[in-house]
Amino acid sequence: MIALLLLCVAPLAAALGRTQAVGVRGILICNDKPAADVEVKLYDEDKLSPDELMAAGKTDSRGHFEIKGHADEFTSIEPKLNIYHDCDDGIKPCQRKLSIHIPDAYISSGENVTELSLRHIFYTKRYNSKEWCHRALRLVTPSNLPIAASVSTAPSSSTSLECDRTVA
């Protein structure tokens, strides 16, 4: 009964909710070379329902990407950037998925975006990530895989924050 109520109320809450937007731009580098054609997806992470895809794209030949999206939510959105990469994985048929949660300070009301400038560099054998195997649709959690990030708040700002995250 409670599950049925949640299924009925969740779409209504989203329809009555407010539009919120977020954007991320950055450069992906693997072994000191631009990571070209890497898939990036921006999601609104939801606890009671599947995550909502807000935008998707790929890095260009120089490893650059810029992605913006918005969602209608009654509560604050919980944006995350998923990066599906093959950096340092040899001949494995699966990709690793790196999820980076976007801080609330970068969420804007309406459809105008406050961008998070992200420079993401993959280091070998330092942090954990997950592999996402598109063929078998399974998650594998290996140890000692490369992940590290450097996040700056804006090009004109002197504030920066080092982001060493283990994928959740």
C-alpha positions as CSV (number, residue, x, y, z in Angstrom):
1,M,0.0,0.0,0.0
2,I,2.8,2.4,0.9
3,A,4.7,1.5,-2.3
4,L,1.6,2.2,-4.3
5,L,1.1,5.6,-2.6
6,L,4.8,6.5,-3.4
7,L,4.3,5.5,-7.0
8,C,1.3,7.9,-7.2
9,V,2.8,10.8,-5.3
10,A,6.3,10.9,-6.7
11,P,5.3,12.0,-10.3
12,L,2.9,14.6,-8.8
13,A,5.7,16.0,-6.6
14,A,8.0,16.3,-9.6
15,A,5.3,18.0,-11.6
16,L,4.7,20.5,-8.8
17,G,8.4,20.9,-8.1
18,R,10.7,23.6,-9.2
19,T,13.1,23.6,-12.1
20,Q,16.8,23.3,-11.1
21,A,19.8,23.2,-13.3
22,V,23.5,22.3,-13.1
23,G,26.4,22.1,-15.5
24,V,29.9,20.7,-15.5
25,R,32.8,21.3,-17.9
26,G,36.3,19.8,-17.8
27,I,39.1,18.0,-19.4
28,L,39.7,14.2,-19.1
29,I,43.3,13.0,-19.3
30,C,44.6,9.4,-19.3
31,N,48.3,8.8,-19.0
32,D,49.1,12.4,-19.8
33,K,47.1,12.2,-23.1
34,P,43.6,13.6,-23.8
35,A,40.9,11.1,-23.2
36,A,38.9,11.5,-26.4
37,D,35.4,10.1,-27.1
38,V,34.7,9.3,-23.4
39,E,31.0,9.2,-22.5
40,V,29.8,11.6,-19.8
41,K,26.3,11.7,-18.3
42,L,24.7,14.1,-15.9
43,Y,22.1,12.5,-13.5
44,D,19.7,13.7,-10.8
45,E,20.3,10.9,-8.2
46,D,17.0,9.8,-6.7
47,K,16.6,7.6,-3.6
48,L,13.1,6.2,-4.2
49,S,13.1,6.0,-8.0
50,P,15.6,5.4,-10.8
51,D,18.1,8.2,-11.4
52,E,17.0,10.8,-13.9
53,L,19.2,11.4,-16.9
54,M,19.5,15.2,-17.3
55,A,22.1,15.3,-20.2
56,A,24.7,13.1,-22.0
57,G,27.7,13.8,-24.2
58,K,31.2,12.8,-25.1
59,T,34.7,14.4,-24.8
60,D,36.1,15.9,-27.9
61,S,39.5,15.0,-29.4
62,R,41.3,17.2,-26.7
63,G,39.4,15.5,-23.8
64,H,37.2,18.5,-23.3
65,F,33.5,18.3,-22.3
66,E,30.7,20.6,-21.3
67,I,27.4,19.2,-20.1
68,K,24.3,21.0,-18.8
69,G,21.0,19.8,-17.6
70,H,17.9,20.5,-15.5
71,A,15.2,18.6,-13.7
72,D,11.9,19.4,-11.9
73,E,12.0,18.3,-8.3
74,F,10.0,19.2,-5.2
75,T,13.1,18.9,-3.1
76,S,16.7,19.8,-4.1
77,I,18.2,17.8,-6.9
78,E,21.2,15.6,-6.1
79,P,23.3,15.9,-9.3
80,K,26.1,13.6,-10.2
81,L,28.4,13.2,-13.2
82,N,29.1,9.7,-14.4
83,I,32.2,9.2,-16.6
84,Y,32.4,5.8,-18.4
85,H,36.1,5.3,-19.3
86,D,38.7,2.7,-20.5
87,C,41.7,4.4,-19.0
88,D,44.4,1.8,-18.0
89,D,42.1,-1.2,-18.4
90,G,44.1,-3.1,-21.0
91,I,41.9,-5.4,-23.2
92,K,39.0,-5.7,-20.8
93,P,35.6,-5.5,-22.5
94,C,34.1,-3.4,-19.7
95,Q,34.3,0.3,-18.9
96,R,34.8,1.8,-15.5
97,K,32.2,4.2,-14.2
98,L,33.4,7.1,-12.1
99,S,30.6,9.1,-10.3
100,I,31.3,12.6,-9.0
101,H,28.6,14.2,-6.9
102,I,28.1,17.9,-7.7
103,P,28.1,20.2,-4.6
104,D,24.8,22.1,-3.8
105,A,26.5,25.4,-4.5
106,Y,26.4,24.7,-8.2
107,I,22.7,24.0,-8.4
108,S,20.7,26.9,-9.9
109,S,17.0,27.7,-9.8
110,G,15.4,27.7,-13.3
111,E,17.1,26.5,-16.4
112,N,20.1,28.8,-16.2
113,V,23.2,26.9,-15.3
114,T,25.9,27.6,-12.7
115,E,28.9,25.6,-14.0
116,L,31.4,23.5,-12.0
117,S,34.8,23.6,-13.7
118,L,36.3,20.2,-13.3
119,R,39.7,19.0,-14.4
120,H,39.8,15.3,-14.0
121,I,43.1,13.4,-14.2
122,F,43.4,9.6,-14.0
123,Y,46.4,8.4,-11.9
124,T,47.4,4.8,-12.0
125,K,46.9,2.5,-9.0
126,R,45.7,5.1,-6.5
127,Y,42.0,5.1,-5.9
128,N,38.9,2.9,-6.4
129,S,36.2,3.0,-9.1
130,K,33.8,0.6,-10.5
131,E,33.7,-1.2,-13.8
132,W,30.5,-1.0,-15.8
133,C,30.2,-3.9,-18.3
134,H,27.6,-3.0,-20.9
135,R,27.3,-6.5,-22.2
136,A,26.7,-8.4,-19.0
137,L,25.0,-5.5,-17.2
138,R,26.9,-6.1,-14.0
139,L,29.0,-4.0,-11.6
140,V,32.4,-5.2,-10.4
141,T,34.3,-3.4,-7.7
142,P,38.1,-3.9,-8.3
143,S,40.7,-2.5,-5.9
144,N,43.6,-0.1,-6.6
145,L,42.1,1.5,-9.8
146,P,43.1,5.0,-10.8
147,I,40.9,8.0,-9.7
148,A,41.7,11.5,-8.6
149,A,40.2,14.9,-9.4
150,S,41.0,18.6,-9.0
151,V,38.0,20.9,-8.8
152,S,38.1,24.6,-9.1
153,T,35.1,26.7,-8.3
154,A,35.4,29.1,-11.3
155,P,38.0,30.3,-13.7
156,S,38.2,33.7,-11.9
157,S,38.1,32.4,-8.4
158,S,41.2,31.6,-6.4
159,T,39.3,29.0,-4.3
160,S,40.0,25.4,-5.2
161,L,39.4,22.0,-3.7
162,E,41.1,18.7,-4.1
163,C,38.6,15.9,-4.7
164,D,39.8,12.4,-4.0
165,R,36.6,10.3,-4.2
166,T,35.9,6.6,-4.0
167,V,32.9,5.9,-6.3
168,A,29.7,5.1,-4.3
